[in-house]
Amino acid sequence: MDKSKMLILWYDQQGIEDVPLTGGKNASLGEMYRLLTPKGVKIPNGFATTALAYNRFLDHNNLREKIKDILKDLDTRDINNLAQRGMKVRQAILAGEFPDDVKQSILSAYRDLCGAYNKDRSDIDVAIRSSATAEDLPDASFAGQQETFLNVRGDANVLEACKKCYASLFTNRAISYRVDKGFDHFSIALSIGIQKMVRSDLATSGVMFSVDTESGFRDAVFITAIYGLGENIVQGAVNPDEYYVFKPTLKQGFKPIIKKKLGDKSMRMVYSEEGTKSTKNTPVAKEDRERFALSDDEILTLANWACIIEDHYSQKAGHFKPMDIEWAK
C-alpha cells in the first residue's frame, strides 16, 4: 500500500513516521492505537484524511491562486487588514466543494466507523480535529492553531466540519505566524482526524503529564481532571482537580498516589441540541465540586497508561521523552 496515494488512513494503518501525511496529532493517535491498544491503553477508533486529500480540495477549487491573491503583500502588523484578508481566505475555503473521490472516501469511512459501533451502521457522534503536517517541526510550533469540533453527527455535518478544519489553517493567528516565521502557506497541509467521541460530557476528562510540569521531576505522573468534555481544561477555563502518582513504585505494583488537590470544577461542557452549537457549558452542583472527579483506581489506571506511553515514545526516540496526554472517560 502506497500511503502517499491514499485519501484516508485508518488509525491502525498509521504510525509516527506518517507525520508528513496525517500530521503530528493523527500520526501519534495511529501509533498508539496500533501499538499500545494491545498493551491495555484504550483509544477510540477513527481515521484521518491525508495531505493528499487537502491538496486535492485546494486544486479542485483553484484555491491556491485565490489565496495567494488575497494575501499578496500582506503586512501582519496591520491587524485590521490581516483580519479582513483572513476572513476572505476562510470564506473562499468554506465556499469550496469536495472533489467526489475525497467526499466519498470521507463518507464511506465515516459509515464504516458507525458500523464498528452500531450494528445498523446508524450515525455516531465523532470528534473532528485538525492535524497540521508541520505541527511539530523543531523550529516552529503549529499545535493548537487549528480547530476542533465535538459531537458531530451525520454525513452533512461531518463534511461541513471538515471544511471548517481546512479553513482553520488560515485563522488570522496562523496566517500571521507562518508569514512571520517565513513558512510558505502551501508547504503545510492539513489532515483531519475523525474519531469516535468518548461521552465524557456524562463523566470526566482531563490532561496528564508523565513528569511533574513545575519541577521537571521525572518520577511523578501529574494528572488533572474536570467534569464534562475536555475542551474546558485545554482552554484553561476551569480549575481542575490535581493528582500526583510516584512512578517507580507504581511500576512495582503499589498504589502510590502521593498528592490529591481539589479544584473547583465550576463548569461542565456537555452536548447541546440547541441552535447550531454542538456543546454548551452548564454549572456543576456544589456536592460534585466538593468531591474528587476520579477514584483512586481511575487515577492509577491513567498513571499506568502515562508510563506505557512515555516508555514507548522514549524507546522510539532513543532518549527520555516526557509526554502530555489528553484523556476522557
NORFEN-V725382 format. One record per residue. N is the residue number from 1. RES is the residue in three letters. SS is DSSP state (@ for helix, = for strand, . for the rest). OMEGA is omega in whole degrees, 0 to 359 (NA if undefined). Layout:
n:res:ss:omega
N:RES:SS:OMEGA
N:RES:SS:OMEGA
This chain:
n:res:ss:omega
1:MET:.:176
2:ASP:.:185
3:LYS:@:183
4:SER:@:180
5:LYS:@:182
6:MET:.:176
7:LEU:.:181
8:ILE:=:170
9:LEU:=:175
10:TRP:=:181
11:TYR:@:181
12:ASP:@:175
13:GLN:@:187
14:GLN:.:171
15:GLY:.:185
16:ILE:@:179
17:GLU:@:183
18:ASP:@:178
19:VAL:@:179
20:PRO:@:182
21:LEU:@:188
22:THR:@:176
23:GLY:@:185
24:GLY:@:184
25:LYS:@:183
26:ASN:@:180
27:ALA:@:179
28:SER:@:175
29:LEU:@:178
30:GLY:@:178
31:GLU:@:182
32:MET:@:181
33:TYR:@:185
34:ARG:@:191
35:LEU:@:184
36:LEU:.:173
37:THR:@:177
38:PRO:@:179
39:LYS:@:174
40:GLY:.:178
41:VAL:.:185
42:LYS:.:181
43:ILE:.:179
44:PRO:.:181
45:ASN:.:178
46:GLY:=:180
47:PHE:=:181
48:ALA:=:166
49:THR:=:186
50:THR:.:175
51:ALA:@:178
52:LEU:@:179
53:ALA:@:178
54:TYR:@:181
55:ASN:@:176
56:ARG:@:178
57:PHE:@:179
58:LEU:@:184
59:ASP:@:182
60:HIS:@:183
61:ASN:.:180
62:ASN:.:187
63:LEU:@:181
64:ARG:@:181
65:GLU:@:179
66:LYS:@:183
67:ILE:@:177
68:LYS:@:181
69:ASP:@:181
70:ILE:@:186
71:LEU:.:181
72:LYS:.:178
73:ASP:.:180
74:LEU:.:172
75:ASP:.:186
76:THR:.:179
77:ARG:.:177
78:ASP:.:189
79:ILE:@:182
80:ASN:@:179
81:ASN:@:176
82:LEU:@:181
83:ALA:@:181
84:GLN:@:182
85:ARG:@:178
86:GLY:@:179
87:MET:@:179
88:LYS:@:179
89:VAL:@:182
90:ARG:@:178
91:GLN:@:179
92:ALA:@:179
93:ILE:@:182
94:LEU:@:178
95:ALA:.:182
96:GLY:.:177
97:GLU:.:176
98:PHE:.:168
99:PRO:.:185
100:ASP:@:183
101:ASP:@:178
102:VAL:@:179
103:LYS:@:182
104:GLN:@:178
105:SER:@:180
106:ILE:@:184
107:LEU:@:178
108:SER:@:179
109:ALA:@:177
110:TYR:@:181
111:ARG:@:177
112:ASP:@:177
113:LEU:@:175
114:CYS:@:181
115:GLY:@:178
116:ALA:@:182
117:TYR:@:179
118:ASN:.:182
119:LYS:.:181
120:ASP:.:178
121:ARG:.:178
122:SER:.:187
123:ASP:.:170
124:ILE:.:176
125:ASP:=:183
126:VAL:=:167
127:ALA:=:181
128:ILE:=:189
129:ARG:=:176
130:SER:=:179
131:SER:=:183
132:ALA:=:183
133:THR:.:178
134:ALA:.:189
135:GLU:.:189
136:ASP:.:173
137:LEU:.:184
138:PRO:.:186
139:ASP:.:179
140:ALA:.:179
141:SER:.:179
142:PHE:.:184
143:ALA:.:176
144:GLY:.:181
145:GLN:.:182
146:GLN:.:191
147:GLU:.:171
148:THR:=:178
149:PHE:=:185
150:LEU:=:176
151:ASN:=:177
152:VAL:=:186
153:ARG:=:176
154:GLY:.:186
155:ASP:@:185
156:ALA:@:181
157:ASN:@:177
158:VAL:@:180
159:LEU:@:180
160:GLU:@:179
161:ALA:@:178
162:CYS:@:178
163:LYS:@:178
164:LYS:@:175
165:CYS:@:178
166:TYR:@:181
167:ALA:@:183
168:SER:@:172
169:LEU:.:181
170:PHE:.:167
171:THR:.:179
172:ASN:@:181
173:ARG:@:182
174:ALA:@:177
175:ILE:@:182
176:SER:@:181
177:TYR:@:182
178:ARG:@:179
179:VAL:@:183
180:ASP:@:180
181:LYS:@:178
182:GLY:.:178
183:PHE:.:171
184:ASP:.:181
185:HIS:@:185
186:PHE:@:172
187:SER:@:180
188:ILE:.:176
189:ALA:.:180
190:LEU:=:170
191:SER:=:180
192:ILE:=:175
193:GLY:=:179
194:ILE:=:193
195:GLN:=:177
196:LYS:=:178
197:MET:.:167
198:VAL:.:186
199:ARG:.:179
200:SER:@:172
201:ASP:@:178
202:LEU:@:185
203:ALA:.:187
204:THR:=:176
205:SER:=:179
206:GLY:=:178
207:VAL:=:174
208:MET:=:183
209:PHE:=:184
210:SER:.:171
211:VAL:.:172
212:ASP:.:188
213:THR:.:183
214:GLU:.:185
215:SER:.:186
216:GLY:.:180
217:PHE:.:188
218:ARG:.:190
219:ASP:.:178
220:ALA:=:167
221:VAL:=:180
222:PHE:=:185
223:ILE:=:173
224:THR:=:184
225:ALA:=:174
226:ILE:=:172
227:TYR:=:175
228:GLY:=:183
229:LEU:.:189
230:GLY:.:183
231:GLU:@:180
232:ASN:@:182
233:ILE:@:178
234:VAL:@:181
235:GLN:.:180
236:GLY:.:184
237:ALA:.:184
238:VAL:.:176
239:ASN:.:189
240:PRO:.:163
241:ASP:=:177
242:GLU:=:180
243:TYR:=:175
244:TYR:=:179
245:VAL:=:182
246:PHE:=:190
247:LYS:@:186
248:PRO:@:181
249:THR:@:172
250:LEU:@:181
251:LYS:.:177
252:GLN:.:176
253:GLY:.:178
254:PHE:.:181
255:LYS:.:192
256:PRO:.:172
257:ILE:=:188
258:ILE:=:179
259:LYS:=:174
260:LYS:=:180
261:LYS:=:183
262:LEU:.:173
263:GLY:.:184
264:ASP:.:174
265:LYS:.:193
266:SER:.:183
267:MET:=:177
268:ARG:=:176
269:MET:=:183
270:VAL:=:175
271:TYR:=:177
272:SER:.:174
273:GLU:.:185
274:GLU:.:175
275:GLY:.:184
276:THR:.:183
277:LYS:.:183
278:SER:.:178
279:THR:=:175
280:LYS:=:177
281:ASN:=:176
282:THR:=:180
283:PRO:=:178
284:VAL:.:180
285:ALA:.:184
286:LYS:@:183
287:GLU:@:177
288:ASP:@:179
289:ARG:@:186
290:GLU:.:173
291:ARG:.:181
292:PHE:.:183
293:ALA:.:182
294:LEU:.:171
295:SER:.:179
296:ASP:@:180
297:ASP:@:179
298:GLU:@:177
299:ILE:@:182
300:LEU:@:177
301:THR:@:179
302:LEU:@:180
303:ALA:@:176
304:ASN:@:179
305:TRP:@:178
306:ALA:@:179
307:CYS:@:179
308:ILE:@:181
309:ILE:@:179
310:GLU:@:180
311:ASP:@:181
312:HIS:@:184
313:TYR:@:176
314:SER:@:178
315:GLN:@:181
316:LYS:@:183
317:ALA:@:183
318:GLY:.:176
319:HIS:.:181
320:PHE:.:183
321:LYS:.:178
322:PRO:.:187
323:MET:.:167
324:ASP:=:192
325:ILE:=:172
326:GLU:=:180
327:TRP:=:178
328:ALA:=:181
329:LYS:.:NA
